[in-house]
Amino acid sequence: MAITFTLLCLVAGALAGLSSGYHALGTDRIGNDVLWQALKSIRTALVIGSLTTLAMLPPAIVFGIAAGYFKGRVDDAIQYLYTTITSIPGVLLVAACALMMQVYIDNHADLFDTSAARADLRLFLLCMILGFTGWAGLCRLLRAETLKLRELEYVQAARAFGVSHWRIMTRHLLPNVAHLVLITVVLEFSGLVLYEAVLSYLGIGVDPSMNSFGSMIDGARLEMSRDPMIWWNLMTAFLFMLALVLAANLFADAVRDAFDPRTRRYKPGRLPGMGWFGRRPGAALAADARSTKPGDAP
């Protein structure tokens, strides 16, 4: 990982030094700098990954923990919901929602003062679509983990003390599934980058005026069919997208190794079995017992 990071820094430094006076990676047919387009495409990919994650986490965490904790009819309803979503092919579901969003924006062009405002709204709605259609996998994972945690002694003791359901879920269950949330979010980032590239290549992703890997690949496809062939635009898009996905995967491996009990090394003074925040899972039980009056119902 350190070697890869060092090589990426050396290449980035060389390109930054050359770009001040030269077109380091060439230009396209119109004269746009390819390196500048690639850097702007990385920014678009980072925005999509961040906003999509923020949109995906709330339903996944709430539904996953609620399904595993309450079980019964609540579990059946949530299982039916995410099973229905996962039964539809992901690319087709996202493409259908993005196409409806694009048609609505095109039919109401008078609502936007500038083309930049329309492009920003389209990017935001695309992130919401990817988030609200991609929470099912994390929800299923959290449900399975919560089913196991709710049977442990400290959760049963908290219920016996009369601690409310909301307090149990937020103080006892959520901190102990946070590592799964973090690992899954980092692993999903590379998939979101590829989703954006495919949708933008098909013309239903980000606005054409916004630089992205999909738009670069689509433009390079047209330029490679001409004579003389311009190939460096396509090569740059693939190399920068590969570097971004590789960096995300390396970071995901590091996060997984850091929070996986089978691979991490315990620090001095830290005992096995401690929670994600450095204390045992039942450390908050005494505080719950002191703050709960006898006879309180959960």
N, C-alpha and C positions, 0 to 999 in steps of 0.2 A: 504493500500500500504506500509506503514512504517513497519507494522508487518511482511508482507511477505518478505520485503527486509531484515529485521533483522534476520528472520529465515534462509534465504538463506546465509547470511553472517556467521551465526553460523555454519551451515553445511559445508560451504566451508572452514572455519577455522579449523574445526575438521578434515576434510579430508586432508587438507594441512599438519597438524601436524602429522598425521599417515603415510602419504605417504613418509616421509623422511626415515623411517626404515622398513615399511611394505607395502605390496600390499593391500591398504585400501579396494578396491573393487574387489580383486581377479585378476586372470589371465585367459586367454583363454587356449585352448589346446596347442598352440605353446609356451606359456609362456609370451605373451605380457601383459603388465599392462593395465587393463581395464580403470582405472581412467585416465591414460595418453591418451588412445585412445579417451575417451570422451572429454577431454580438447582440443585435436587437432581437434575433430569434431566440437566443438563450434567455433574454429578459422575458419574452412572452411565455416561454416554457416554465420559467420559475414562477411567474404570476399564476399561470394555470394550475401548477402543482400546489401552490400555497392556498389559493382561494378554494380549489376543489376539496382540499383536505379540511378546511374550515367548514365547508358545507356538508361534508360526509360524516364528520365526527359526532355532531349532536344526535341525529337519528340512530346511528349505529350504537352509541353508548347507552342512550336512554332505552331503546327497544331491546338491546341485547341483555342488559342487566335486569330489566323488568321481566323479560321472558324467563330468564333463569331463576330469578328470585321468587316470583309469585306462582309460576307454573300454572297448571289448570287451564282455564279458558283464556287467560291473558297470553299464556305461552302458545296455545293453539292459534289464536288470532294473529300473533306476530309471526309465527312460523308460516302460516298461510300467506301472509303478506310478502315476506322475503322469498318464499319458494316460488310464488307467482312471478316476482321480478327476475329471479335467476333462471326461470324456465324460458324466458325470452332471450335470444342471442344479444349479447351486450352491444355489439357494434350496430345491429339493426335498431335496437331501442334508442341508443344515443343519436343515431343518424336521423331517425324519425322525429325525435324531439327537437333536434337542431334544425331540421328542415322546416318544421312548423314555426320555430322562432324566427328563422330567416324570412319566411313569407310574411309574418306579422310585421317585422321591421321594414321590409320593402313596401308594404301597403300603407304604412304610416310614417313615411319619410318626412312629412311636414312637422312631426313632433321634435325633430332634432335641428338645432341651430347650425351645427357644423358636422362635417363627415367624421371628425375625430370623436365627437360625442356619440355618434352612432356606432363607431368601431369599439369604443370603450364599453358601451352597453351590450353589444354583441359578445364581447369577450367575457363580461360578467355573467351574462345569461348562459353562455357555454359552460362556464365553471359550475354554475348552479345545476345544470343538467347533468354534468359528469358526477357531481357530488350526490345528487338525489337518486341517481341510478346505480351508484357504485357502493352503497353502504351495506348491502346485504351480506357480503363475505365477512366483514368485520363484525357485524351483528351476530352472525352464526357462531363465530369464534368466541365472542364474549358470552353468549348464552351458554355454551358448553362449559366455559371456565366458571361462570357463576353457579351453575348447577353443582359443581364440585365444591365451591367455596361455601355455599349456603349450608352444607351439611357438617362443616367443621365446628369444633367446640366453641370457639370464641363468638361465632355468629349465633349459635344456639343459646349461649349464655346471655348474649345481648338481648335476644328475644325474650328470654325468661325474666330478665330484669325490667321488661316493659319498654325497651327502647323503640322508638318509632321506626317504621319501615324506611322512611326517607333518610333518617340518620344512619341506619345500618347500611343502606346502599351507598351513601356518600362517604362515610367514615371507615367502613370495614371492607366493602366490596370494591369500590372504585379505586382506591390506592393499590389494591392487590391485582388489578387487571391493567394498570396503567402501562406496564412494560409491554403487554401484548398490543395495546393501542399504538405505542410509539414504534414498535418494530413493524407493524402492519402498515402504518402511514409511510414510513420510509421506503418499504418495499413497493408500495403502490405508486411511488413517484415516477419511476421509469415507465410504468405502464401508461400513466397519464401523458407523458411526453410523446409516446408512440400514438396514443389516441388522437392527440392534437395534430400530429403530422398526417395521419390518415384522413381525418375529417377535413383539414385544410386542403389536402391534395384533391379530395372529392368536391371541394367548393362549398362545403357546408360547415366549415370551421370558423376561424377568426375572419375578420373583415379583410378583403384583398388588399386594402391600403396599409394593413399592419404586417410587419415583417414576422414571419414564422418559418419553421422548418418545412412545413407542408407547402407553403406558398413558394419557397425557394426550390423545392423539388419539382413543383408543377411548372415554374418558369424555366428550370433547367431542362425539363422534358421537351419543351418547345424549341429551346436553343440548340439542343443536340441534334435535332432533325434538320438544321440548316447547314449551309456550306459557306465558310468553314465551320466545323463543329466546335462549340464552346462547352467543354466538359468540366472545367474547374468549378463552376457554380454548383453542379451536382455533387462533385467530390467534397467540396467544402461543407455543404449541408450534411452529408453523411458523416464526415469526420467530426464535426462539432457536435452532432447529435450523439454519435458514439461516445465521445468524451464525456458528455453530460450524463448519459445513461450509465457509463462505466463508473463515474464518480459517485452517482447515487447508489449503485450496487455495492461499491466498496464501503460507502458510509453505512449502508444497511447491514453489511456483514459485521462491521465494527460495533454497531449498536446491538445486534443480536448476540455477539460474543460477550458484550459487556453486561447484558441483562439475562443471559442464559445461565441458570444455576449449574449446568453440566460443564461449562467451559470457563466461567469466570473464577478468579482467585479472590478469596476473602481477604479483606484488609485487616491489619492488626487491630484487635479490639472489637472486631465485628464478628458476631456469632452466626453460624448457619441458621437459616430459618427466619432471618430478619426480613421485613417487608421492603418494598421498593424505596421507601423514604428513610431507611436505616433503622427501623425499629420492628419489633415483632408484630405479626398481624393483630394480636389481641391487646396491643399496648393501650389502645383507646378504650378498652372495656372498663377499666377502673374509673376513668372520667365519666363514662356513660352511667355507671352505677351511682356515682356521687350526684350527677345532675338529674337523675330520674327519681321521682318520688315513689314511695311504695303505693301500689294500686293503680299506677298509670297504665293505660291500655296502649298496646303498640299501634 
